[in-house]
Amino acid sequence: MMRSKGTDPVNSVTSTQAPAGTVGVLDDEHVALVRLAAAIAALDEDSVRTAMARSASVVRPVWVEEVILQSYLFAGFPRTLNAAREWRKLSGLPAPADDPGERFADAAEWASNGEETCAVVYGPFYERLRQNIRTLHPALDAWMIVEGYGKVLSRPYMALKERELCVVAACAAAGQDRQLHSHLHGALNAGASAAEVSAVLDVLSDVMATGNRDRYRLLLARVVNSNVH
């Protein structure tokens, strides 16, 4: 059973303050959360520190921990380790003594959870996704389900809606168009409204490559339209 339903990509822009008037339907906690996800994925270490300091004042600590952990799927271990190090210094919170993510004997449960979570994210495109990834390499398909969607994105400490909004932020900031397209669908399928997803793009306009905000808004409109029909 699933545990939760729960060139330079940024043109050297390093701002981590949300543009005025663009918060829209997102509260301060969600704005800070998605901006932290974007900073970890695409900005420099000073910008990550600034985004993390802002998050520390408005975001529940468990969400900060979870967005850091899931960042390794989208930004790699170096950025994730650096972010975790900054969080430990800034928050003063120790790492937990243990965590479900180290229980590799649970791999079968991760696989089951991962299939369920991935099916929620991809909806009617799930089977096609599995086939497409398997043609790239069967190991990638297994790792995507067990490691990505099972061990990480099915963790119970943050709902899938918030996780997908953070994935949208990471992909948009890093200019990962194909993955962004998939996770725009995913955020909507996980329960986010079109207005919430649009607001994520708005509050990241200063950290995306020039022109990407408008391009991604058009992409979101197509995704919303395809979901309606």
C-alpha positions in Angstrom: 0.0 0.0 0.0 1.4 3.4 -0.9 2.6 5.5 2.0 1.8 8.9 0.7 -0.5 10.5 -1.8 1.2 12.3 -0.6 24.5 26.8 -21.7 23.6 28.1 -18.0 20.0 27.1 -17.3 19.4 30.3 -15.3 21.6 32.8 -17.2 23.6 33.4 -14.0 20.6 34.8 -12.2 21.0 34.1 -8.4 18.1 35.9 -6.8 16.2 34.0 -4.2 13.5 36.6 -3.3 10.1 35.9 -4.9 9.0 38.7 -7.3 6.4 41.0 -5.8 2.8 40.4 -6.6 3.3 36.9 -8.0 2.5 34.7 -5.0 -1.1 34.3 -6.1 -2.7 31.2 -4.7 0.4 29.9 -2.9 0.9 30.8 0.7 4.3 31.9 2.1 5.2 28.4 3.1 4.7 27.0 -0.4 6.4 29.9 -2.1 9.5 29.4 0.1 9.4 25.6 -0.4 9.3 25.6 -4.2 12.0 28.3 -4.3 14.2 26.2 -2.2 13.6 23.2 -4.5 14.6 25.5 -7.5 17.7 26.8 -5.7 19.0 23.4 -4.9 18.5 22.2 -8.4 19.9 25.1 -10.3 21.4 28.0 -8.3 24.8 28.6 -6.6 25.5 27.8 -3.0 25.0 31.4 -1.7 21.5 31.4 -3.3 20.8 28.0 -1.7 21.8 29.5 1.7 19.5 32.5 1.2 16.6 30.3 0.1 17.2 28.0 3.0 17.3 30.8 5.5 13.9 32.0 4.2 12.5 28.5 4.4 13.7 28.1 7.9 11.4 30.9 9.0 8.2 29.8 7.3 8.5 26.1 6.2 7.9 23.2 8.5 11.3 21.5 9.1 10.1 18.1 7.9 9.3 19.6 4.5 12.7 21.2 4.2 14.3 17.8 5.0 12.1 16.1 2.4 12.7 18.5 -0.4 16.4 18.2 0.2 16.2 14.4 0.2 14.2 14.2 -3.0 16.5 16.7 -4.8 19.0 13.9 -5.5 16.6 12.5 -8.0 16.5 15.7 -10.0 19.8 17.5 -9.1 22.2 14.8 -8.2 24.1 13.9 -5.0 26.6 16.8 -5.0 23.9 19.5 -4.8 21.8 17.4 -2.3 24.7 16.8 0.0 25.6 20.5 -0.1 22.0 21.5 0.7 21.8 18.9 3.6 25.1 20.3 5.0 23.7 23.9 4.9 20.5 22.8 6.5 22.2 21.1 9.4 24.3 24.2 10.1 21.4 26.6 9.7 18.7 24.7 11.6 20.9 23.2 14.3 18.7 20.1 14.0 20.5 16.7 14.1 19.9 14.0 11.5 17.5 11.3 12.7 19.0 8.3 14.3 17.5 6.1 11.6 15.2 6.4 8.6 13.0 4.1 6.5 15.1 5.1 3.5 18.0 2.9 4.8 15.9 -0.2 5.2 16.8 -2.0 1.9 15.0 -5.1 3.0 11.9 -3.0 2.2 12.7 -3.0 -1.5 9.6 -5.0 -2.4 7.4 -2.6 -0.6 9.2 0.3 -2.3 8.5 -1.3 -5.7 4.8 -1.6 -4.9 4.6 1.9 -3.6 6.5 3.2 -6.5 4.2 1.6 -9.1 1.2 3.2 -7.3 2.8 6.6 -7.0 4.1 6.6 -10.5 0.7 5.6 -11.8 -0.9 8.6 -10.0 1.7 11.0 -11.4 1.5 9.8 -15.0 -2.2 8.8 -15.1 -3.1 7.4 -18.5 0.5 7.7 -19.7 1.8 5.3 -17.1 2.1 2.2 -19.2 3.6 4.1 -22.1 6.2 5.6 -19.7 7.2 2.2 -18.4 7.6 0.9 -21.9 9.6 4.0 -23.0 12.0 3.9 -20.1 12.5 0.2 -20.4 13.6 0.7 -24.1 16.3 3.1 -22.8 17.5 0.5 -20.2 15.7 -2.0 -18.0 17.8 -0.9 -15.0 16.5 2.7 -15.4 12.9 1.5 -15.3 13.6 -0.5 -12.1 15.5 2.3 -10.5 12.8 4.8 -11.5 10.1 2.8 -9.8 11.9 1.3 -6.8 14.3 4.1 -6.0 12.5 7.2 -7.3 8.8 6.7 -6.9 9.0 4.1 -4.2 11.8 4.8 -1.8 11.7 8.6 -2.2 8.5 10.1 -3.6 6.3 7.7 -1.6 7.8 8.8 1.7 4.9 9.7 4.1 6.4 13.0 5.4 5.2 15.3 2.7 2.2 14.8 0.4 2.6 13.9 -3.2 1.0 17.3 -4.2 3.8 19.2 -2.5 6.4 16.9 -3.8 5.2 17.4 -7.4 5.1 21.2 -7.1 8.7 21.0 -5.9 9.6 18.8 -8.9 8.0 21.3 -11.2 10.1 24.0 -9.6 13.3 22.0 -9.9 12.7 21.1 -13.6 11.7 24.7 -14.5 14.7 26.2 -12.8 17.1 23.7 -14.4 15.5 24.0 -17.9 14.6 20.3 -18.1 11.7 20.7 -20.5 10.8 17.0 -21.0 10.7 16.3 -17.3 8.8 19.5 -16.7 6.1 18.5 -19.2 5.7 15.2 -17.4 5.5 16.7 -13.9 3.1 19.5 -14.9 0.8 16.6 -15.6 2.0 15.0 -12.4 1.3 18.0 -10.2 -2.3 18.2 -11.5 -2.8 14.5 -11.2 -1.5 14.7 -7.6 -4.2 17.3 -6.6 -2.6 20.7 -7.4 -4.9 23.2 -9.2 -3.8 24.7 -12.4 -3.6 28.1 -10.6 -1.2 26.6 -8.0 1.1 25.2 -10.7 0.9 28.5 -12.6 1.9 30.3 -9.5 5.0 28.1 -9.1 6.1 29.3 -12.5 5.3 32.9 -11.6 7.4 32.9 -8.4 10.3 31.4 -10.2 10.4 33.9 -13.1 13.6 35.4 -11.8 15.5 32.2 -11.7 14.5 30.7 -15.0 16.3 31.2 -18.3 15.1 34.2 -20.3 11.8 33.5 -22.0 11.2 30.2 -20.2 8.4 31.6 -18.0 6.2 32.5 -21.0 7.2 29.2 -22.8 6.4 27.1 -19.7 3.1 28.9 -19.1 2.1 28.0 -22.7 3.2 24.4 -22.0 1.0 24.4 -18.8 -2.0 25.6 -20.8 -1.6 22.8 -23.3 -1.3 20.3 -20.4 -4.4 21.7 -18.7 -6.3 21.5 -22.0 -5.2 17.9 -22.6 -6.4 17.0 -19.2 -9.8 18.5 -19.8 -10.3 16.6 -23.0 
